[in-house]
Amino acid sequence: MGGKSEGEQTLSVSRKEVKYLLSLPDRLYLLDALDRLLTPDAYGGYNGYTVRSVYFDSMTNEDYEDKKNHADEKKRIRVRVYHPDDKVAKFELKRKSFGRELKESIVISREDAIQVLHRNYEVLLKYHNPISQYAYDLMTTRLYRPVSLIEYDRRAYTHENFNTRVTMDNNLRFCEFNYDLFARHLNFKSAMPKEQTILEIKYDRFLFKQIQDVLSKCDLSKKPPSKFGTSRQILKEYYT
């Protein structure tokens, strides 16, 4: 998964992002409609794929507090894989500013991902790029540590023009204080009803009218959820 080998140049993607919460009927409708309009993700195809991420936060939980308080500028730091047997992982820094998203990714080795999970952040410096240096400085000075492991099932679609990407994520689940990204068997707990789907639409400049027409037939009034925020809030409620 991911399409890049370890050590390649940092991948940087900037675009607008909107999120909605879909019902099961709207999910089924969109799957059929988007199959006709867009191209399924090259790595997932029509059957989709699994995404597993460990998120990090500072000792003062500043990223979670920014999310909870609806700050205009927010950030996420995570390590992501798509299968427990993956030989590489994505180290990602995701920043949002007034509705626009910048996501910067580094492909790191499985061994280095394990070191990062153990808070040995100096392994990031071997990748020799501004993002790894920035992340190292941030995570060491503000004492970042793993805070949440989540997993979900994704159907993804892309369009070659205007940096367009549409994803539908369901069966969101989390693990209690276990951050073993490469474990084959984890004791997951559900983080949202299985009949609900998180719809994310990312694009640059404008969204195609055909996609707008399809979306207009769905109920997009429900509050957009946050995977990071949802898992953090559930863990907080569960243990307080």
C-alpha positions in Angstrom: 0.0 0.0 0.0 1.0 3.6 -0.4 2.7 3.5 -3.7 6.1 4.8 -2.4 9.1 2.9 -1.2 11.1 3.7 2.0 13.4 6.6 1.7 11.7 8.4 -1.2 11.0 12.1 -1.1 8.3 13.4 1.2 4.9 13.4 -0.3 3.0 16.7 0.2 -0.6 17.2 -0.6 -2.6 20.4 -0.1 -6.3 20.7 -0.7 -9.7 21.6 0.7 -11.5 19.0 2.8 -15.1 18.5 3.9 -16.6 15.7 6.0 -20.1 14.3 6.5 -21.8 11.4 8.3 -23.7 9.1 6.0 -26.6 6.7 6.7 -26.5 3.2 5.2 -28.9 4.0 2.3 -26.9 7.0 1.3 -23.7 5.0 1.5 -25.1 2.3 -0.8 -26.4 5.0 -3.2 -23.0 6.8 -3.3 -21.1 3.5 -3.9 -23.1 2.9 -7.0 -23.0 6.5 -8.2 -19.2 7.0 -7.6 -18.4 3.7 -9.3 -19.7 5.3 -12.5 -18.1 8.7 -12.0 -14.7 8.2 -10.4 -11.8 5.7 -10.4 -11.5 3.4 -7.4 -8.2 3.8 -5.5 -5.5 1.9 -7.3 -4.5 0.1 -4.1 -8.0 -0.8 -2.8 -10.0 -1.4 -5.9 -13.7 -2.0 -5.6 -13.4 -4.1 -2.5 -11.7 -1.4 -0.5 -9.0 -1.9 2.2 -8.3 -1.6 5.9 -6.5 1.4 7.4 -4.8 1.3 10.8 -3.2 4.3 12.5 -1.6 5.2 15.8 -2.0 8.9 16.7 0.3 10.9 18.9 -0.3 13.9 21.1 1.7 16.0 23.6 1.7 15.5 27.3 -0.8 18.4 27.6 -3.0 16.9 24.9 -2.7 20.1 22.8 -3.8 18.5 19.5 -6.9 17.0 21.1 -7.7 20.3 22.9 -7.4 22.2 19.6 -9.8 19.7 18.0 -12.3 19.8 20.9 -12.2 23.7 21.0 -12.6 24.0 17.2 -9.4 25.9 16.7 -8.8 27.4 13.3 -5.5 25.7 13.1 -5.1 22.0 14.0 -2.5 19.3 13.5 -2.3 15.5 13.7 0.7 13.2 13.9 0.2 9.6 13.1 1.9 6.4 11.9 -0.2 4.4 9.4 -0.2 0.9 7.9 -2.6 -1.1 5.8 -1.8 -4.6 6.9 0.1 -6.0 10.0 2.6 -7.6 7.6 3.6 -4.3 5.9 7.3 -3.8 5.6 7.0 0.0 5.6 4.7 2.5 7.3 3.6 6.1 6.6 4.7 8.7 9.1 2.3 11.6 8.5 1.9 15.2 9.7 -1.5 16.6 8.9 -2.2 20.3 9.4 -5.5 22.1 8.9 -5.8 25.9 8.6 -9.2 27.6 8.0 -10.7 24.6 6.1 -7.6 23.8 4.0 -5.5 20.7 4.6 -1.8 20.0 4.2 -0.7 16.4 4.6 2.9 15.5 4.5 4.0 11.9 4.5 7.3 10.0 4.9 7.6 6.4 4.1 9.6 4.8 6.9 10.7 1.2 7.6 8.8 -1.1 9.8 11.7 -1.2 12.3 11.7 2.6 12.5 7.9 2.8 12.9 8.3 0.4 15.9 11.0 2.7 17.3 8.7 5.8 16.9 5.9 3.9 18.7 8.5 3.4 21.6 9.1 7.2 21.5 12.6 6.9 20.0 12.0 9.8 17.6 15.6 10.2 16.6 15.1 7.6 13.9 13.1 10.2 12.0 16.3 12.2 11.5 17.8 9.6 9.1 15.2 10.5 6.5 16.9 13.9 5.9 13.9 16.2 5.1 12.3 19.2 6.7 9.2 17.2 7.9 11.2 14.6 9.8 13.3 17.4 11.4 10.2 19.4 12.3 8.4 16.3 13.7 11.5 15.3 15.7 11.8 18.8 17.3 8.1 19.0 18.0 7.7 15.5 19.5 10.8 15.7 21.7 10.3 19.2 23.0 6.6 18.8 23.7 6.9 15.2 24.9 4.6 13.5 22.3 3.5 9.9 23.0 1.1 7.4 21.4 -2.5 8.1 22.5 -4.8 6.2 20.2 -4.9 3.2 17.9 -7.8 3.1 15.4 -8.8 1.0 12.5 -11.5 1.2 9.8 -12.5 0.0 6.4 -12.2 2.4 3.5 -13.6 2.7 0.0 -11.7 5.4 -1.9 -12.2 7.1 -5.3 -10.0 9.5 -7.2 -10.2 11.8 -10.2 -7.2 12.8 -12.3 -8.2 16.4 -12.3 -8.2 19.0 -9.5 -6.6 16.7 -6.9 -10.0 15.1 -6.2 -10.4 12.3 -3.7 -13.5 10.8 -2.1 -13.4 8.3 0.7 -16.0 6.4 2.6 -14.9 4.9 6.0 -17.0 2.6 8.2 -16.7 0.1 11.0 -14.5 2.6 12.9 -12.9 0.8 15.9 -10.3 1.6 18.5 -8.0 -0.3 20.9 -7.6 0.5 24.6 -4.0 1.6 25.4 -2.5 -0.9 23.0 -0.4 0.8 20.3 1.1 -2.3 18.6 0.5 -1.1 15.0 1.7 -4.5 13.6 -0.2 -6.9 15.9 -2.3 -9.5 14.0 -4.9 -9.8 16.7 -6.2 -6.8 18.7 -9.1 -6.4 21.0 -11.0 -3.7 19.2 -14.1 -1.8 20.5 -16.6 -0.1 18.2 -16.3 3.7 18.0 -19.5 4.3 16.0 -22.5 2.4 14.7 -21.6 0.1 11.9 -24.4 1.4 9.7 -22.8 4.8 9.7 -20.1 6.0 7.3 -17.7 8.9 7.4 -17.6 10.6 4.0 -14.6 12.7 3.3 -14.3 14.9 0.1 -11.0 16.4 -0.7 -10.4 18.7 -3.7 -8.5 21.6 -5.1 -10.1 24.8 -6.7 -13.6 23.4 -7.1 -15.6 20.2 -6.9 -17.0 18.7 -10.2 -20.6 19.4 -10.9 -21.4 15.7 -11.4 -20.1 15.0 -7.9 -22.1 17.9 -6.5 -25.3 16.6 -8.2 -24.8 13.1 -6.7 -24.1 14.5 -3.2 -27.2 16.7 -3.4 -29.3 13.5 -3.3 -27.8 12.6 0.1 -28.5 13.8 3.6 -25.4 15.7 4.5 -26.8 17.5 7.5 -25.2 15.4 10.2 -22.1 16.7 12.0 -18.8 15.6 10.5 -17.0 13.3 12.9 -13.2 13.1 13.6 -11.6 9.7 13.9 -8.8 11.2 16.1 -11.3 13.1 18.3 -13.8 10.3 18.5 -11.3 7.7 19.7 -9.8 10.2 22.2 -13.2 11.2 23.6 -14.4 7.6 23.9 -11.2 6.6 25.8 -11.5 9.6 28.1 -15.2 8.7 28.9 -14.4 5.0 29.3 -11.7 5.6 32.0 -13.2 8.5 33.9 
